[in-house]
Amino acid sequence: MRTILLFTCLSIAKLSFGQEYYLFIGTYTHGPSLGIYVYKFDASTGEARPVDSIASQNPSYLAVSPNGKFLYAVNENGNQLQGEVSSYQFDKTTGKLSFLNKQQSGGSDPCYISESRNGKWLMIANYSSGTFSAISLGIDGSIGSIAQVIQDEGKSADTVRQEKAHAHSAIFSPDEKYLLCADLGTDKEMIFHFNPNAEKPLSTTRDSAVSILPGSGPRHIVFHPSKPIVYMVEELSGTVEAFHYTDGKLKSFQRLSCHPEGFTGQKGSADIHISPNGKFLYASNRGDANSLAIFSIDQVSGHLKLKGFQDVLGKHPRNFVIDPGGKFLLVANRDTDNIAVFSINEQTGLLKETGASIHVPSPVCLKLLRKN
């Protein structure tokens, strides 16, 4: 009897321990924020507690290395200054970050960073300069030299926001054969071949740029976890667009609003993610909406159907994250200095307030790393 009881207790403890994550929070530091904050997040309860913080200037987007040993941050210094990228060593035992080094980002106002699975490359989108950069990495996690800078050119329908190129994301395809790069300013999704062994790892392909409806402002994309489908959130039009994806090619098949019918306020969609089970898609809306749009995904066709909206309990929601178990969604509300925690109904995809909130100045980026 004691053996069974001990085994049960150990199993419960192991299950709970397996749902513990480190939560990395990137912020804007124009106000009281120090830089990057580290919390422990319990995905069995939705509770979080602070662990560490480290100074960094405007670390507005983060990337965790595939091995969990390093953290990378863009430093959005302002469009009159050269942007930078910083690297940090991360101790999973203590939850502490240690600064390694810093490098220029290859443009101004870097706003997105991703790392190749082999740990050799960082890809950066520099918003104000309209450039995409490939930067080498050392085996010790330190940032090396800029290997390649690709300058986009052009403009589009919105004369204020699309007066020139504005790079907004650089995201690897699941097989890492391609890098998909959104340019909000030119209404294009550019697709580059990625060769991790080349001195300059990015190369263009024929018909590699996909034109988006003028005035849309493509921002971020997400790949469906099991289907050859890509979903894109478009900032200026406040829409989400679905594409069939085949070997570096995109073909649009659906476009829906992320806002209620008849919405007349300012739009400003920001981020997009899919639940781990592949059944639901979420998109954050800033501007006057301050909401998350919730869509179901048809499991055969990939078509979206609007399910509803969730108030984010704050203002100016930027990046958000879903825990790998699909139980909780955390959204960073920049202008109210809070990260709201919602539970996810796995059957309907709808969200429920948990009452939990993490208070951090100007949070804009969230990343999770399994503790063990």
Residue pairs with C-beta under 8 A, 6 or more apart in sequence:
15 44
16 42
16 44
17 371
17 372
18 370
18 372
19 42
19 43
19 44
19 323
19 325
20 40
20 41
20 42
20 43
20 370
20 371
20 372
21 40
21 41
21 42
21 43
21 323
21 368
21 369
21 370
21 371
22 38
22 39
22 40
22 41
22 51
22 90
22 92
22 95
22 368
22 369
22 371
23 38
23 39
23 40
23 41
23 48
23 321
23 330
23 358
23 366
23 367
23 368
24 36
24 37
24 38
24 62
24 64
24 71
24 365
24 366
24 367
24 368
24 369
25 36
25 37
25 38
25 39
25 332
25 339
25 358
25 360
25 363
25 365
25 366
26 36
26 59
26 60
26 61
26 62
26 73
26 319
26 363
26 364
26 365
26 366
26 367
27 33
27 34
27 35
27 36
27 37
27 58
27 59
27 60
27 360
27 361
27 362
27 363
27 364
27 365
28 58
28 60
28 76
28 334
28 362
28 364
29 35
29 56
29 57
29 58
29 59
29 362
30 58
30 362
31 361
31 362
32 361
33 360
33 361
33 362
34 53
34 54
34 55
34 56
35 53
35 54
35 55
35 56
35 57
35 59
36 53
36 54
36 56
36 59
36 62
36 71
36 73
36 88
36 97
37 50
37 52
37 53
37 360
37 363
38 50
38 51
38 52
38 53
38 95
38 96
38 97
39 48
39 49
39 50
39 51
39 358
40 48
40 49
40 51
40 95
40 371
41 47
41 48
41 323
41 330
41 368
42 48
43 323
43 324
43 325
43 327
43 328
44 327
46 327
46 328
46 341
46 343
46 354
46 356
47 356
48 341
48 356
48 358
51 95
51 96
52 94
52 95
52 96
52 97
54 88
54 97
54 98
54 99
56 73
56 75
56 86
57 75
57 76
57 77
57 84
58 75
58 76
58 77
59 73
59 74
59 75
59 76
59 86
59 365
60 74
60 76
60 111
60 364
60 365
61 73
61 74
61 110
61 111
61 112
61 113
61 319
61 364
61 365
62 71
62 72
62 73
62 113
62 365
62 367
63 71
63 72
63 73
63 113
63 114
63 115
63 122
63 367
64 70
64 71
64 72
64 90
64 367
64 369
65 71
65 72
65 115
65 119
65 141
66 115
66 117
66 119
67 119
68 90
68 92
68 369
68 370
69 89
69 90
69 92
69 141
70 87
70 88
70 89
70 90
70 100
70 141
71 87
71 88
71 90
71 97
71 367
72 85
72 86
72 87
72 88
72 113
72 115
72 122
72 143
73 85
73 86
73 88
73 113
74 83
74 84
74 85
74 105
74 110
74 111
74 112
74 113
74 124
75 83
75 84
75 85
75 86
75 102
75 105
75 110
76 83
76 109
76 110
76 111
76 127
77 83
77 84
77 108
77 109
78 108
78 109
79 108
79 109
79 128
79 129
80 108
81 108
82 104
82 105
82 107
82 108
83 104
83 105
83 106
83 107
83 108
83 109
83 110
83 124
83 126
83 129
84 102
84 103
84 104
84 105
84 110
85 102
85 103
85 104
85 105
85 110
85 113
85 122
85 124
85 135
85 143
86 99
86 100
86 101
86 102
86 143
87 99
87 100
87 101
87 102
87 137
87 141
87 142
87 143
88 97
88 98
88 99
88 100
89 97
89 98
89 100
89 141
90 96
90 97
90 98
90 369
91 97
91 98
92 369
92 371
92 372
100 140
100 141
100 142
100 143
101 142
101 143
102 143
103 135
103 143
103 144
103 145
103 146
104 146
105 124
105 126
105 133
105 135
106 124
106 126
106 131
106 133
106 135
106 146
106 149
107 124
107 126
107 128
107 129
107 130
107 131
107 133
107 149
107 167
108 126
108 127
108 128
108 129
109 126
109 127
109 128
109 129
110 124
110 125
110 126
110 127
111 125
111 126
111 127
111 167
111 168
111 169
112 124
112 125
112 167
112 168
112 169
112 170
112 171
112 220
113 122
113 123
113 124
113 125
113 170
114 122
114 123
114 170
114 171
114 172
115 121
115 122
115 123
115 137
116 122
116 123
116 172
116 176
116 194
116 196
117 172
117 176
118 196
119 137
119 139
119 141
120 136
120 137
120 196
121 134
121 135
121 136
121 137
121 147
121 196
121 201
122 134
122 135
122 136
122 137
122 143
123 132
123 133
123 134
123 135
123 170
123 172
123 179
124 132
124 133
124 134
124 135
124 170
125 132
125 167
125 168
125 169
125 170
125 181
125 182
126 132
126 133
126 167
127 166
127 167
127 168
127 184
128 166
129 151
129 167
130 151
130 152
130 153
130 164
130 165
130 166
130 167
130 183
130 185
130 186
131 149
131 150
131 151
131 152
131 167
132 149
132 150
132 152
132 167
132 170
132 179
132 181
132 190
132 192
132 202
133 146
133 148
133 149
133 150
134 146
134 147
134 148
134 149
134 200
134 201
134 202
135 143
135 144
135 145
135 146
135 147
136 143
136 144
136 145
136 147
137 143
137 144
138 144
147 199
147 200
147 201
148 200
148 201
148 202
150 192
150 202
151 165
152 165
152 167
152 183
152 185
152 186
152 188
152 190
153 164
153 165
153 186
154 164
154 165
154 183
154 185
154 186
154 188
155 162
155 163
155 164
155 165
155 185
155 186
156 162
156 185
156 186
156 187
156 214
156 215
157 187
157 214
157 215
158 215
158 217
158 236
161 184
161 185
161 217
161 236
162 184
162 185
162 186
162 187
162 215
162 217
162 236
163 185
164 185
165 183
165 185
165 186
166 183
166 184
166 185
166 186
167 181
167 182
167 183
167 184
168 182
168 183
168 184
168 218
168 219
168 220
168 235
169 180
169 181
169 182
169 219
169 220
169 221
170 179
170 180
170 181
171 179
171 180
171 181
171 220
171 221
172 178
172 179
172 180
172 194
173 179
173 180
173 223
173 245
173 248
174 223
176 194
176 196
177 193
177 194
177 247
177 248
178 191
178 192
178 193
178 194
178 248
179 191
179 192
179 194
179 202
180 189
180 190
180 191
180 221
180 230
181 189
181 190
181 191
181 192
182 188
182 189
182 190
182 218
182 219
182 220
182 221
182 232
183 189
183 190
183 218
184 217
184 218
184 219
184 235
184 236
185 217
187 211
187 212
187 213
187 214
187 215
187 216
187 217
187 218
188 209
188 210
188 211
188 212
188 218
189 209
189 210
189 212
189 218
189 221
189 232
189 250
190 204
190 208
190 209
190 210
191 205
191 208
191 209
191 210
191 248
191 249
191 250
192 202
192 203
192 204
192 205
192 208
193 202
193 203
193 204
193 205
193 248
194 201
194 202
195 201
195 203
205 248
207 249
208 248
210 243
210 250
210 252
212 218
212 232
212 234
212 241
213 234
213 237
213 255
215 236
215 237
216 234
216 235
216 236
216 237
216 239
216 241
217 234
217 235
217 236
217 237
218 232
218 233
218 234
218 235
219 232
219 233
219 234
219 235
219 269
219 270
219 271
220 232
220 233
220 270
220 271
220 272
221 230
221 231
221 232
221 233
221 272
222 230
222 231
222 272
222 273
222 274
222 281
223 229
223 230
223 245
224 230
224 231
224 274
224 278
224 297
224 302
225 274
225 276
225 278
226 278
227 278
227 302
228 244
228 245
228 246
229 242
229 243
229 244
229 245
229 302
230 242
230 243
230 245
230 250
231 240
231 241
231 242
231 243
231 272
231 274
231 281
231 304
232 240
232 241
232 242
232 243
232 272
233 239
233 240
233 258
233 269
233 270
233 271
233 272
233 283
233 284
234 240
234 241
234 269
235 267
235 268
235 269
235 270
236 267
236 268
237 267
237 269
238 257
238 258
238 259
238 263
238 267
238 268
238 269
238 285
238 287
238 289
239 255
239 256
239 257
239 258
239 269
240 255
240 256
240 258
240 269
240 272
240 281
240 283
240 293
240 295
240 304
241 252
241 254
241 255
241 256
242 252
242 253
242 254
242 255
242 302
242 303
242 304
243 250
243 251
243 252
243 253
244 250
244 251
244 253
244 302
253 302
253 303
254 303
254 304
256 295
256 304
256 306
257 263
258 267
258 269
258 283
258 285
258 289
258 293
259 267
259 285
259 289
259 293
260 309
263 289
265 287
265 288
265 289
266 287
266 288
267 285
267 287
267 288
267 289
268 285
268 286
268 287
268 289
269 283
269 284
269 285
269 286
269 293
270 283
270 284
270 285
270 286
270 317
270 318
270 319
271 283
271 284
271 317
271 318
271 319
271 320
272 281
272 282
272 283
272 284
273 281
273 282
273 320
273 321
273 322
274 280
274 281
274 282
274 297
275 281
275 282
275 322
275 326
275 344
275 346
275 349
276 322
276 324
276 325
276 326
277 326
277 346
278 297
278 299
279 296
279 297
279 299
279 349
280 294
280 295
280 296
280 297
280 307
280 344
280 349
281 294
281 295
281 296
281 297
281 304
282 292
282 293
282 294
282 295
282 320
282 322
282 329
283 292
283 293
283 295
284 291
284 292
284 293
284 312
284 317
284 318
284 319
284 320
284 331
285 291
285 292
285 293
285 317
286 316
286 317
286 318
289 309
290 311
290 312
290 314
290 315
290 316
290 317
290 333
291 309
291 310
291 311
291 312
291 317
292 309
292 310
292 312
292 317
292 320
292 329
292 331
292 351
293 306
293 309
294 306
294 307
294 308
294 309
294 310
294 349
294 350
294 351
295 304
295 305
295 306
295 307
295 349
296 304
296 305
296 307
296 349
297 303
297 304
298 304
298 305
307 348
307 349
307 350
308 350
310 342
310 350
310 351
312 331
312 333
312 340
313 333
313 338
313 340
313 353
313 357
314 331
314 333
314 335
314 336
314 338
314 340
315 333
315 334
315 335
315 336
316 333
316 334
316 335
316 336
317 331
317 332
317 333
317 334
318 332
318 333
318 334
318 363
318 364
318 365
319 332
319 364
319 365
319 366
320 329
320 330
320 331
320 332
320 366
321 329
321 330
321 366
321 367
321 368
322 328
322 329
322 330
322 344
323 329
323 330
323 368
324 368
324 370
326 344
326 346
327 343
327 344
327 346
328 341
328 342
328 343
328 344
328 354
329 341
329 342
329 343
329 344
329 351
330 339
330 340
330 341
330 342
330 358
330 366
331 339
331 340
331 342
331 366
332 339
332 363
332 364
332 365
332 366
333 339
333 340
333 363
334 362
334 363
334 364
335 362
337 359
337 360
337 361
337 362
337 363
338 357
338 358
338 359
338 360
338 363
339 357
339 358
339 359
339 360
339 363
339 366
340 353
340 356
340 357
341 354
341 356
341 357
341 358
342 351
342 352
342 353
342 354
343 351
343 352
343 354
344 350
344 351
345 351
345 352
